Amino acid sequence: MKPSPLRMGEITAAFDALFPGGDLVYLPEVDSTNSFIRRLPSERIRSGLSVVTDFQSEGRGRRGRGWSCPAGAGLLFSVVLSTPPVAADAVSLMTLAVYDTLGHLGLDPQIKWPNDVLLGGRKTAGILADIPGDLAPGCVIVGAGVNVLRAPDIPEATCIAQWTPAYPDRTGIFVGLLRSLARWQGRLAGDADAVFRAWEAALATVGKPVRAVSSSGVTIGEAIGVERSGALRILDADGREHALLAGDVSIRGDFTSA
Ligand code: BTN
């Protein structure tokens, strides 16, 4: 499908109304929106700073992988958030914003632990968090990549265009994402567990037989729930319980989930 330009006038107007005091930067092209923020002088890395681009030459994914998307075919966006009391909630907040945005388009998304958003069991969006540490204490950079018009040519991936008869409007979808993000920020401010509960409820992984790969190796068993920290609880065949804070999980028997 032909790329569509982002209508930055519309986006900026929505952003300014939703995030008073925030700062939205548009870059036609950048290596990575998360990396761009990390390179800024520390006084600029503060809550509300957001960066959106049409193309990343070195988009980054979780666990050292890349994230590639043809120019003008996806949403590539990062925002600086104040670190919530449970750090994982910052990532879940963005995940829920993407999840709700797809739901508002009439689609039926799912979340695969920890933060992949799926359509029809295939990955449509991924979220990456960077902690800038001493550069900006108390802040976390959360980036989202959403495949809108094109998906990488692998069976595990899909894009919004494959699920809607209408031509997906990147600008409208992005404004919807900003609205959802603001709504979830408001909910988190009023109830420290609201994001966790919604994320937990939307997880497609729980209750399924899984194969998990993490720094401690491979764990095979059944996903039986999540801890408040965001860790995935897996019960293996010997009845031993494992808690996985980071890693890749595939739902066994489902070739589409990597
Ligand atoms: C994943 O591996 O699932 C996470 C992918 C995150 C991609 C987004 S695109 C915007 C932001 N900038 C990056 O370099 N990565 C994130």
Boltz pocket constraint, residues with backbone or C-beta under 6 A from the ligand:
constraints:
  - pocket:
      binder: B
      contacts: [[A, 31], [A, 32], [A, 33], [A, 34], [A, 35], [A, 56], [A, 58], [A, 59], [A, 60], [A, 61], [A, 62], [A, 63], [A, 65], [A, 66], [A, 67], [A, 75], [A, 76], [A, 77], [A, 78], [A, 115], [A, 116], [A, 125], [A, 126], [A, 127], [A, 128], [A, 143], [A, 144], [A, 145], [A, 146]]
      max_distance: 6.0
